[in-house]
C-alpha cells in the first residue's frame, strides 16, 4: 500500500501578498500561501504551497505549486501537485497538470489538462 505524504488540503493562512502596482519579472519561490494581485512574468515555484491569483492578478509564468486557485488570469503552464481551482471570473490560458481540476461556472480555461497521479 502506497503512503502519501502530500498535504490533502490547501494551506489557508495568507503569508505573502503581492499587491496591485507591483510588477515582477523572474523566478519567485514561496512557501505556504502567496496571493498575487499584480503582474508577475517568469516562473513561480513552491513544493506544496498555495498560489492564489486575485481578481486583478495577471500571471504570465510557468507555475509549480501544491494548490492553485485562480480568480484573475494565468497565461502559462500549471503544474499542481494536489489541485487547481478556476473560480468564477478566473481565466487560464495554457496547459494544466494536476490530479484534481475544478472549473466553476463563468470561468474560462483554454488549454489541455493532463490528470496526473497524486504523489
Secondary structure, DSSP 8 states (H G I E B T S, - for coil): -----S-SS---SEEEEE-TT-EEEEEEE--SEEEE-SEEEEEEE-SS-EEEE-TT-EEEEEEEEEEEEESSEEES-EEEEEEEEE-TT-EEES-EEES-EEE-TT-EEES-EEE----
